[in-house]
Every structure is written in structure tokens, then in C-alpha cells.
Amino acid sequence: MAADLYLLKRCAAGCEDVTIRLYSWHCPTVSLGYMQSPDTELDLTALNAAGGVWIRRITGGRAVLHDGDVTYSVTFPKTLRRMGGGIRETYGIISKCLAAGLGGASVKCEAHDSDGGLTGVGREVKLPCFLAPNRDEIMVGGRKLVGSAQKRTADAVLQHGSIPISADYRKLPLYLRIDDSEREKQAELLRLKSCCIDELIPGGASFEFMAERIAEGFASVLPFEFEFVPWSCEEEADIAEIEDDYRNQKSLNAD
């Protein structure tokens, strides 16, 4: 996610590209919203015992467990109006891209507002970020498949999110600093109200397969010429510097 921040800063500095990244994680990783504290949100002993780590996103919201997922990110300058002039419009455009890619993987989904009934549940249960009600979410049979968040600065926009391939993302409550009753409620809600690729595609699917389909979805919807561009040595150095700062501060700052 240091690379996502680098790309957001690059757009703010005048880059006119739309950049799409699709990536995975080396170990179970809990990403916290930028306002969250690991000391109050996470059971660090349980997370460490599972071989997991945590980071803080530059977007808001609550915790997400990245483990067996495709994480996507889209960055672009605000001047690029074809990517939407506001939060809702941008969400809608990117949701169409994601739905097209998932359709290419034979996942029948649609973009619409996620379960409004969870708003009432949220008064009693501290909902995980993946279940937070939102607009234009990717849903399958009334269950949420993609969890997304957006960051808009004065000059640039980042939207990123998680597409679970395996059901391991539902282990998140095991690593939260909550009591057993809350943990059971969250686990049950994640089971009932969300889904993953392995539950939708017979035999499951690999990261590589899903990443290719998602990339094709973006290319089929957005009115731009697409090309694969590897990181340059200079870019890798800039990202490493951001990552070093991040390790020292345990936070990401887009300002």
C-alpha cells in the first residue's frame, strides 16, 4: 500500500495516468483504517501467533483481513472527469469495471447498495469493514463480494479494495480485541452476508486467473489505452522510502 500512496502523490503532482494495480500478500495482513489504533483494535498476540502482521491504510473505515484475496487499487488525477466527479460516481464506474472482470470469470454479480439491514445491526455489533453498508457495492445473491474504500485529496483520487478468493478473510474476528460474544456475532455475519470466489466458482480460482479477469474488466469498460508498465528503479526507490517511513510511523499520510 506504500505503492498506492506513491501513485496517489504522483497524480497529485501532475501525472495524468489512470493506474490500476492488482496484488496479493505474503502473509495474513490486517489493514486498519487510518483513524484506527492497533493497540485498541487488534489482539496482537493472536495475530502474531498466526504469522500475521498489520498495516494502516490511507483510507478510512475498519479492519480488513487480506489473506487469499486480490487487492485492487485505482489512482487518477481529479481533473480526469471520465473517472467520475465525486465519490458516488467514481464508485459506480469502478464497480462496473469490477463486475465486468468478475463476469469474465463466470461470477454473476451486480453493483447495488449493500445490505441496508446491516445499518441497524451496526448499532449492536461492531461491523467489520467488509460488512459496512455502502453504495454501488459488488453483490452476489445479496451477499457482499468486494469491500472498497476511497481517498480523495485536493488533486487526486485513490480507490482500493479486497476481493476474497478463499474464505480466510472471515478469520478477522480472531484477531480483533473484542469479547467472545462479539467475535461469534461478527463471524456469523461474515458467513451470512459476504462471500468469496471459492464459493462461487466450482473448483475455485487462482490469484493469477482472477487478476487477469479483473484487468480485462477494467480494459473493457474504461475508455483508455492500457499497457503493462513495470516499476522503474527510481520508482522502486521512492516506494521503498515511503515504506521505510511507514514502518517507522506505522501510518500513511497522503498530505
N, C-alpha and C positions, 0 to 999 in steps of 0.2 A: 504493500500500500504506500510505501515511500515513493514508488514509481508513479502511482496515481497522483500523489501530491506534486511530484516533479512536473507531470503533464499539465496539471491544473495551473501551476505557476507559469509554465511555458505559454499556455493560452493567454493568461493574463498579461504576459509580456509582449503579445502581438502575434503569436502563431495562429494561423487561420485554419489549421487542420482539425478534422474530427478524428480522434484516436480511440480505437477500440482495443481493449486488452482482454484476454481470456486466460486465466491462470488457476493453478491449484496450490496446495500447501504441503510442506514437507512433514508436518506433524499436526495433530489436533490443535487448532488455534482458536481461541475465543477473541473476537473483536468486540471491544466496548465502544459505545457511543462517546463522543468527545467530552461530554459532561460527566461521564461515569468514573468512579474511582474503583480500582481493583480491590482495595482494602475493604470496601463496604459491599461490593457486588459479588466477589468471587471467593470460593473456597479454594485458596491457592494450594493447600496441601493435597486436596483431591486432584486438582488439575495437574500438579507436578507429578503425582504418583502415576497418572495416566500417560505421562510423557508429553503433556501438552504445555502450551505457552499462551500468553495473552498479548494483545496489542490494542492500541486505541485508534479508532477510525477518525478521519477528519469530518465525517458526517455524524449526525446526531442519532438518537434512538437508543435502543437497549442492546443487550449482548446477543451475538450470533456465534454459533459454533461452526467453524469451517473444518470439515472433516469428510472427505469423499464428496466434494462438490466442485462445480465450475463456478469460479468467481469472475464476474464480468465487470468492466469499467468502461465508461464513455466520457471523454472530455472534449470540450469545444469552447470557442470564444462566444460571448453573449451576442456579438454582432452577427453571428450566423443564424439568422432568423428561421431558416428552414429546419433548425433543430428545436424550435419552439421558443416562444417569447415569455414563458412563465413556467412555474413548477408543474402545473397540471398538464399543459400542452406538451412539455418535454417528456413527462412520464408516459403520456399517450403514444408519442412517436416511438420511444424506445420499447414500450410494451408490444407494439406492432412488430418490431424487429425480432424481439424475443419469441413472440408467438409464431412468426414465420419460421424461425430456426427450429423451434420445437416441433412444429408441424412437419418439417423435413425429416425429423426423427420419428415420425408417426405418433407423436403425442398430441392428442386432440385437446386443445386448451382454448381459453378465451380470456380477453382482458376486460375485467369489470371490477367494481368496488368489492373489496374483500368483506368477509362476514361481518355485517353491521351488528349482529348479536353479540359479538365479542366486546363491543363498547361497554355493554352492561356487565359482562363477565369481568372486564378490567377493573371494575370497582371493588371486586372481591379477590381477584387473583392478579398478581403482578405479571402481566403477559410478557413472554419473550418477544424480542423484536420481530421474530419471524411470524408472529401471530398478530402483531399490531394492525388494526384495521387501517386500510389505505385505499386510495382511488387507483383505478386502472391497473390492478394487480393481475398477474397471470394465475388463473384458477383452472382447476380440473375437477369437474364434478362437485363444485362447491368447496374444494379444498385448495389451499394456497400452495403453489409450487415454487414461486420466486419471491424472495424478500429483497427489497431495494431501498436505497436511501439516496438523497440528493444534497449536494452542496453548491450554493450559488454565491460567488464573490462579486465584487463590483464589475469585473470584466470577463469572468469565465464560469463554466459550469462543469461539475463532475457528478455523474450518477454511477453508482456501483451497486452490486448485489450478489446474492448467492443462489445458485440453482443446485439443490442437493441431488446427487446421483444415488448414494446409499442413504440408509436411514440413520446413519451415525449422528447426524445433526440433532437428533432427538435426545442425545445424551447430555445436552446442555444443562438441564436441571441438576445433574450430578455435580456440576462444578460451580453452582451458584451458592451464595451464602443465604440460604433460606431454610426454613424448618421442613421436616419430613412431610407434613401435610401439604404445604405449598408445593414441594417438589413433586408429589404424586399428582396434584391438580395440573401443574404445568405439563408433566409428561403425558397425561391423558389428553389434554387439549392439543398438544403437538401431534399425537397419534390420530385424533379425530378430525382436526381442522387443517392439517397440512399433509403434503405427500412428497414423494421423491421419484426420480426416474426409474429406479429399480422396481417400483411398484406399478409402473405404467408401461414399461417395455418388457415383453416376455424375454427372459434371459438377461435382462439388464443391459447396460451400455458402458463403454469405457469413457474416460475423460476425453481422449483424443477424438472419438466419434462425436461426442456431444459438442465439443469445442468447434469442430468443423461445421456441424449443422448450425450452430448459433452464428458463426461467422458468415455463413451463407445467408442466413436470415437477415442480418444487417445489410449485406451487399444487395439483397433483392429488394429491400424497402427504401433505403436511403438513396437520394439522387446524386451520388458522388462516385467518382472513380476510386476504386480500392486497390491497394497494393500492400504486400507484407514488407515492413521495414524493420530490420533488426536494430537493436541499440548500438549506437556508436560508442567508441571508447570514452569519449568526452561525456556522453550522456550517462554511461555506467558510473563514471567517477562522480558526477553530480548527484546521482541517485544514492550512491554509497555514502556521500557526505550527509545527505538528508537522513539516511538510515542511521548513521552514527549519532547524529543529533537526536534522533528519535529514541535510540537506545539509552542515551544519557538522560533524556527528559521524560521518556515513556509517554509522549504525546506528540501529536501532529498539529501544526498550526499553518493554516493557509494564508494568513495575513502577511 
